[in-house]
Every structure is written in C-alpha cells, then in structure tokens.
Amino acid sequence: MQEQNYSFLELRTALLKKLGDRGCTPITITGYRYLCNSIFKWLSNNGFDRYTAEAGNRFLQCYQSEHGENPYYFALRTVVQRLNDISKGSWSDVHSDKGKHFCLPNTFAEIVDRYCSWNESTGHTSGTIKIKRYAISWFLDVLAKQNCKSLNALSPACIAQACIKVTNHGLWGEIRLFLTYLSGYEGVKSDYSTIIPHYSKPHVIPSIYSVEEIKRIEEAIDTSTVLGKRDYAMILLASRMGMRSGDIMRLTIEDVLNKTALDIIQTKTGNILHLPLISEVKSAIDDYLSVRPKSQTNMVFINAYAPYNPITTATMRTALRKYIRLAGIDSGNRKRGPHALRASLASSMVNNDISYETVRKILGHSSNNAIKHYARIDVENLRKYSLTPPPPSDRFFDFLYGEVE
C-alpha cells in the first residue's frame, strides 16, 4: 500500500485522532504526542521534512545504537509502527501474535471457535477472548504435536505433558477453564481441569539503588540551569521523601510555598499524607521556584519550554533515566523510573532497622499488607531463612514427567 505524504503535524494529528476514536485514554494519547515530538525532532534535525517508514526505521536504528533496547525504545518502536499505519491508511495489531503461530487440526480449530463464541455470549470482552484464544490454541497445538488430535484421545498423561510445555504459566488458569468447558459442553466425560496446577505470579523484588548510587544520580544534575533546578527538586522528592511521581507532578505552589511540611491527598489511595519537608528538599524547591518561568498553571513543576504546561510522569521518567546515564551507573535489569527511588528509600530505611510500620506510614500506604512488600526488599535478612527445596517425589514426580493416570 502506497504511503500518503503527510507533514509531521498532519501525521501526528491524524494518529492522535485515531487513538481517540479507538477509545484510548487521555494519558495514553499524551504519551503518544510526547513520543511523536521526540521522533519528529530527530527527523527534522537529520534532514527529513516528511515522515516515511524508512525515516522511522532510521530513527529507531540510531536510537538503538546509542541506547540499546530499553523500555523507551520499545515504546518508540510502537509509535513508529502506528505512524506507519496512519501513513499507509491501515491499522495493524502490533502485539497480536506474541511471537507464536499455531496450526491446529480442523477439529481443534472448530473447538477454539466454539469456545470463543461461548465466551462472547457470556459477556467477556474482546480483549479477554483474545487471551483465551491464544492460551488454548497454544495448549491444543502442543496436544496435536503429541498425536492427541481429538477430544477422544485426551488423557491425564497427555494433558500433564502439554501443560508443562505451555511455558507461560500465567495461562494455566485459562487452560483450566477450557477443560471445564470441554466436560460441560463438548462431551468430554471427565473434568480434567483438576490436573492443571494453580499458579500465582511471583512477587518481583523491587528495583533498588544503593545510597551511593542515589548520591551519584543527584550529583549528576546540573543545578546551574532552570531545567537542572527543576529536575533536582523533583528527584529529591522521590529519593529523600519517597513520594510517588503522580503526587510530585500534582504539587501546587500553595502546597510548598512557605511550608515546613507537605499535606496532600495521594492520587493513588485518596488518603491524606503528611510529610515534614526535609531541609535539602525545601531548599531545592525554593531554588527552583525562584527561577521558575511564569505560567498560568499553579503546579510547581512545569515544562522547560513554552508553553509552560504542567509536567507529566513521563517527564520524570525521562529525566531520571538521563541522570542515571550521566552518573555512569549500570542499571542492568533494574527499572529506571521514579518508583525505583521510592523503593530504594524503603530499602535504605529497612536496612537501617526502621520498622516496617514506620516505612509504611512514611510512604503513605493505607494497608498493613504493604509491610510484606518491604519485607521482600530486605533480601539479606530473608536470605538467613532460605531453604533448599527437596527433589520431587511420588505423585508430584509422576505429574512432572507426564505419568499421572
């Protein structure tokens, strides 16, 4: 399909309208607008006056060579794919195949269609049905490769073996529901759903940075500029006081001006949070406000360039990534968003024997269950109580090797 000749502004407008028509939230659309601006700025600086798929690929190649395949790269890649869709007058499903393709026997393909139609009739959304189709197609594809190509050939052994080969354990619940459906609507005499093990997504240990690394990040900020003063104040609010990025971006001048403490309603929980303003943080905020450009908004933190609108959480993420890079810190697999600073503060307090309850109150959690979250950070103390799991035996051993009858 031939590409249409859009200017940058026309293409961005068309893409954002398409997203709005498809029901995307204002936050999503704002994110696309920001990423489009980044792409078009690079293209303009490198001699492109119109967008093409080739130009988009050139941008991605350049970004990847400089920064690698980080989360921001994948977000940019999605936007480039969407820009290509708009310029070609199409709309592809960017994430549809998940890298897997299944070729099912006709009998299984028909069962998949009937199962999805049944789920649609019971009120499931298209997105949920898409996940169900993917899960059971993978399961049935594995069964077919084991020469189990009809429902009459189902057995506990082949189901157990197929389940193990579905390596995305988060899909096991969908397979369990499908097996229950087979016994109720497809004439399968036994309900094999009890064979499928229950799986809970493991809790991920939060990404944290050491006190020394946090210090290096803060010192990497050039506070002689307006942008640096703004970023320094934002990052200190996260690293020294543990505030969420959503609450930082919504701080008003009235919240901080001539105040020695913050009293805000948290965006995430709706609860009131009272935090004394640490002297270093207060000084950083005052320093920024003394040079902050005039703006119609009363939000403390605004964009560095006109029009001086309030920042977004993406602004904070981008700034922090920049200073992690400037500080020469190898983040490895750790996340590089503001929440990592919040988790790092919690880790530092826990390692200094501050009670979990105190940590919970400082970070503004309303539930006592949040204490468990910080216990996961205390890796060194948890390591003392680790146990070596015993080797599998008896029926569990039989299940693992597909011998359950």
Backbone hydrogen bonds, N-H to C=O, Kabsch-Sander energy under -0.5 kcal/mol:
donor,donor_aa,acceptor,acceptor_aa,energy
4,Q,87,S,-3.4
6,Y,4,Q,-1.2
11,L,7,S,-2.6
12,R,8,F,-2.5
13,T,9,L,-2.5
14,A,10,E,-2.3
15,L,11,L,-2.3
16,L,12,R,-2.6
17,K,13,T,-2.0
18,K,14,A,-2.0
19,L,15,L,-2.4
20,G,16,L,-2.2
21,D,17,K,-2.6
22,R,18,K,-1.5
23,G,20,G,-1.5
24,C,19,L,-2.4
29,I,25,T,-2.3
30,T,26,P,-2.5
31,G,27,I,-2.1
32,Y,28,T,-2.1
33,R,29,I,-2.4
34,Y,30,T,-2.3
35,L,31,G,-2.2
36,C,32,Y,-2.8
37,N,33,R,-2.2
38,S,34,Y,-1.7
39,I,35,L,-2.3
40,F,36,C,-3.0
41,K,37,N,-2.2
42,W,38,S,-1.7
43,L,39,I,-2.3
44,S,40,F,-2.7
45,N,41,K,-2.1
46,N,42,W,-0.9
46,N,43,L,-0.8
47,G,44,S,-1.2
48,F,43,L,-2.7
51,Y,6,Y,-0.9
56,G,52,T,-2.4
57,N,53,A,-2.2
58,R,54,E,-2.2
59,F,55,A,-2.2
60,L,56,G,-2.1
61,Q,57,N,-2.6
62,C,58,R,-2.2
63,Y,59,F,-2.6
64,Q,60,L,-2.8
65,S,61,Q,-2.1
66,E,62,C,-1.4
67,H,63,Y,-2.9
68,G,64,Q,-2.2
70,N,68,G,-1.5
73,Y,70,N,-0.6
74,F,70,N,-1.7
75,A,71,P,-1.8
76,L,72,Y,-2.4
77,R,73,Y,-2.6
78,T,74,F,-1.9
79,V,75,A,-1.9
80,V,76,L,-2.5
81,Q,77,R,-2.2
82,R,78,T,-2.1
83,L,79,V,-2.8
84,N,80,V,-2.3
85,D,81,Q,-1.9
86,I,82,R,-2.4
87,S,83,L,-2.4
88,K,84,N,-1.5
89,G,85,D,-0.9
89,G,86,I,-0.7
90,S,85,D,-2.7
94,V,92,S,-1.1
96,S,93,D,-1.5
100,K,97,D,-2.4
104,L,102,F,-0.5
109,A,105,P,-2.7
110,E,106,N,-2.3
111,I,107,T,-1.5
112,V,108,F,-2.4
113,D,109,A,-2.0
114,R,110,E,-2.3
115,Y,111,I,-2.7
116,C,112,V,-2.5
117,S,113,D,-2.3
118,W,114,R,-2.4
119,N,115,Y,-2.2
120,E,116,C,-2.1
121,S,117,S,-2.2
122,T,118,W,-1.1
123,G,120,E,-1.4
124,H,119,N,-2.2
129,I,125,T,-2.3
130,K,126,S,-2.0
131,I,127,G,-1.6
132,K,128,T,-2.2
133,R,129,I,-2.7
134,Y,130,K,-2.0
135,A,131,I,-2.5
136,I,132,K,-2.5
137,S,133,R,-1.9
138,W,134,Y,-2.0
139,F,135,A,-2.1
140,L,136,I,-2.9
141,D,137,S,-2.2
142,V,138,W,-2.0
143,L,139,F,-2.1
144,A,140,L,-2.6
145,K,141,D,-1.8
146,Q,142,V,-0.8
146,Q,143,L,-1.0
147,N,144,A,-1.8
148,C,143,L,-2.4
149,K,147,N,-0.8
153,A,150,S,-1.1
154,L,151,L,-1.4
159,I,155,S,-2.2
160,A,156,P,-2.4
161,Q,157,A,-2.2
162,A,158,C,-2.3
163,C,159,I,-2.5
164,I,160,A,-1.8
165,K,161,Q,-1.3
166,V,162,A,-0.8
166,V,163,C,-1.0
167,T,165,K,-1.4
169,H,167,T,-1.4
171,L,168,N,-2.3
172,W,169,H,-1.5
175,I,171,L,-1.8
176,R,172,W,-2.4
177,L,173,G,-1.9
178,F,174,E,-2.0
179,L,175,I,-2.3
180,T,176,R,-1.7
181,Y,177,L,-2.0
182,L,178,F,-2.2
183,S,179,L,-1.6
184,G,180,T,-1.3
185,Y,181,Y,-2.9
186,E,181,Y,-0.6
186,E,182,L,-1.5
188,V,182,L,-1.8
192,Y,190,S,-1.0
194,T,191,D,-0.7
195,I,192,Y,-1.8
196,I,192,Y,-0.5
196,I,193,S,-0.9
214,I,210,S,-2.6
215,K,211,V,-2.1
216,R,212,E,-2.0
217,I,213,E,-2.3
218,E,214,I,-2.4
219,E,215,K,-2.3
220,A,216,R,-1.1
220,A,217,I,-0.5
221,I,218,E,-1.2
223,T,221,I,-1.1
225,T,222,D,-1.1
229,K,225,T,-2.4
230,R,226,V,-2.3
231,D,227,L,-2.6
232,Y,228,G,-2.6
233,A,229,K,-2.0
234,M,230,R,-2.4
235,I,231,D,-2.7
236,L,232,Y,-2.2
237,L,233,A,-1.7
238,A,234,M,-1.1
239,S,235,I,-3.2
240,R,236,L,-2.9
241,M,236,L,-0.9
242,G,238,A,-0.8
243,M,237,L,-2.1
248,I,244,R,-2.0
249,M,245,S,-2.5
250,R,246,G,-0.6
251,L,248,I,-1.3
253,I,298,N,-2.6
255,D,252,T,-0.7
256,V,252,T,-0.9
256,V,253,I,-0.6
257,L,253,I,-2.8
259,K,256,V,-1.8
262,L,275,L,-3.7
264,I,273,L,-2.1
266,Q,264,I,-0.6
266,Q,271,N,-3.1
270,G,266,Q,-2.1
273,L,264,I,-3.3
275,L,262,L,-2.5
275,L,273,L,-0.5
277,L,260,T,-2.7
278,I,276,P,-0.8
282,K,278,I,-2.9
283,S,279,S,-2.6
284,A,280,E,-1.9
285,I,281,V,-2.4
286,D,282,K,-2.7
287,D,283,S,-2.4
288,Y,284,A,-1.9
289,L,285,I,-2.8
290,S,286,D,-1.6
291,V,288,Y,-1.5
292,R,288,Y,-1.1
300,V,251,L,-2.9
302,I,300,V,-0.5
303,N,309,N,-2.8
309,N,307,P,-2.2
311,I,301,F,-1.7
315,T,312,T,-0.7
316,M,312,T,-1.1
317,R,313,T,-2.1
318,T,314,A,-2.7
319,A,315,T,-2.2
320,L,316,M,-2.5
321,R,317,R,-2.3
322,K,318,T,-2.0
323,Y,319,A,-2.1
324,I,320,L,-2.3
325,R,321,R,-2.1
326,L,322,K,-2.6
327,A,323,Y,-1.9
328,G,325,R,-1.4
329,I,324,I,-2.0
331,S,329,I,-1.0
334,R,331,S,-2.5
340,A,337,G,-1.7
341,L,337,G,-0.6
341,L,338,P,-0.8
342,R,338,P,-1.5
343,A,339,H,-2.6
344,S,340,A,-2.1
345,L,341,L,-2.1
346,A,342,R,-2.0
347,S,343,A,-2.6
348,S,344,S,-2.5
349,M,345,L,-2.3
350,V,346,A,-2.6
351,N,347,S,-2.7
352,N,348,S,-0.9
353,D,350,V,-1.8
354,I,349,M,-2.4
359,V,355,S,-2.2
360,R,356,Y,-2.7
361,K,357,E,-2.0
362,I,358,T,-2.4
363,L,359,V,-2.2
364,G,361,K,-0.7
365,H,360,R,-2.2
370,A,367,S,-1.2
371,I,368,N,-1.8
372,K,369,N,-1.4
373,H,369,N,-0.6
373,H,370,A,-0.7
374,Y,370,A,-1.1
375,A,371,I,-1.6
376,R,372,K,-1.3
377,I,374,Y,-0.5
378,D,374,Y,-1.1
379,V,377,I,-2.8
382,L,378,D,-2.1
383,R,379,V,-2.5
384,K,380,E,-0.7
384,K,381,N,-0.7
385,Y,382,L,-1.7
386,S,383,R,-1.3
396,F,393,S,-1.0
397,F,393,S,-1.3
398,D,394,D,-2.1
399,F,395,R,-2.7
400,L,396,F,-2.4
401,Y,397,F,-1.5
402,G,399,F,-1.9
403,E,398,D,-3.5
